[in-house]
Amino acid sequence: MKKVIAAAVLAGLMPFSQAMADDDIGCGLGSMVFAGKEGKVFKVLGATTNGTSGNQTFGITFGTLGCEGEGTVSSKEKLAMFIDGNMDNLARDIARGEGETLATLTDVWGMSDEAKAEFNTQARTNYAAIFASENVTSADVLANLNTMVADQNTLAAYAL
């Protein structure tokens, strides 16, 4: 009986499910239960709830719980996390046009060997635009790198 009630509740929420997904914690029951709440505690609780009991998988499979089954997995979040954790080393490597951190960035970005060489050269040339101020954030760096990539014919295919 509980399963029938749960299914009925979920079916009733289907029209609202697409608006419930949270960019930080994804889709699932946790995003719906903690919708509108603010703070890290609610983000953690929502993410934990989304990841338990297969509810996120269920939502993706059936297009419920704020989930969509269409689309592609993006590396933008991976790039943002990588840049955030490696800003100083990345700045040093971009200034030189080479280095382990820069090589890892292009790997995470998914660039071919030819594109990596062009990216490194362009990043070095555009260092001042990428790291536009002392207070530049990792999000700014990613946006500036993406703009640089989009503006280069040879790299435009890698624009996010």
N, C-alpha and C positions, 0 to 999 in steps of 0.2 A: 504494500500500500504506500509506503514511504517513497518508493521509486516512482510510482505513478504521480504522486503529488509533486515530487521534484521535477519530473518531466513536464508536468503541466505548468509549473512556475517558469521553467526555462523557456518553454514554448511561448508563454505570455510575454516574456522579456525580449524575444527575438527582434521585434521592430526597433527596439532601443539599443540593441547590442552593438551596432557599428559606432555609435557615439560614445561608448563606454571605454574603449581601449585607451590605455595610458602609454604615452611615448616612452617613459622610463621603464615601466614594469611590464609592458606588453598587454596582451589581452587575457581574458579568463575571468573566473568567478571573483578573484581578488580585486580586479579592476572595477567590477560592478559593485561589490560590497563596500569598497573604500572610495568610491567615486566622490569627488568633491572634498575629500579630506586633505589636509596639508601636513607636511612634515615627514621626516625620515622614518619615523616609527610606522606610519601608515603605508609608506612606500615599501618598506621591508615586509610588513604584514601582507600587503597586496601581492608582492612578488612571490612570497612564500606560498600564499594561497593559490596563486596562478600555477605554480609548479607542482602542486600536490594532487594526488588522486586522478591524474590524467585529464583534469578539466581543461587545461589549455590545449592539449592534443584534441580533445573532443570538440572544443570551440573552433579550432582551425579546420578540422575535418568537416564539420557541419555548418560552418559560418555563423556560429552563435557566440555568445559571451564576449562580444566585441571583437571577435577574431575574423580574419579573412583567410580563405584558402588559396587566394590568387596572389601573384606578385613574385618578386625575387628577393633573395636574401642579400642585403646590402652590406658592403664592407665599410660604409661611412662610420658606423659606430666603432668598429675596430680601429679605424684610422684615428678617430677622435680620442679614443682611450690611449692609443700608442703615443700620439703627440703629447697628450696631457702628462704622461708619465716620463717623457724623454725630451722636454723642451730645451734644456740647456745643451745636452749632447747634440740634439738635432740642429740647433742654431750654430753650434761649432762646425758640424759636418757640412751644413749648407754653405757656410762662409768659405769652407775649403773646397766645396764641390765634390767631396768624397768622404767616405767613412762608414763604419759599421751601422750606425744609427740611420743614416741616410739610405743605406742599402736595405736595411730592414723595412724602412718606411715604403720603399718602392716594391718590396716583396709583398707587404701587407696590402698595398694598393693594387697588386696584381699586374704589374707592368712587365712587358717583354724586356729582354736584354737590351734591344735597340732603344726602346722607350726610356729605360732606366738611364742610359747614357745622356740622352737628350734632356730628361728631367733634371738630372744632376747639374748639367750645364746651365739650363734655364733658371733653376733655383738659385745657383750661385750668382748669376747675373741679376736676378730680381730680389736678392737678399733684403735690401732696404724696403721693398714693398711687402715682403712676406712678414718681416719682423719690423713693422711700421713704427713701433714705439717701445719704450722700456716696459710699459704695462700691457703689452700685447698678451692676449689670452690664447690658450690652445685652440679654442673655437675660431678665433681670428686667424691664427696661423693656417688652420685647415681651410678656411674660406679663402684666404689669400693664395694658398697653394692651388686650390681648385680653380680659382680665377685664372691663375697663370697657366694651368693645364688646359683649360677651356679655350684660352686665347692662342694656343700653339696648334697649328694644323697637324703636326705630327703626334701631338699628345691629346688632342681633343676627344678622341674615343675613350679616354680614361676619365673624363670629367664626371663628377658625381651628380 
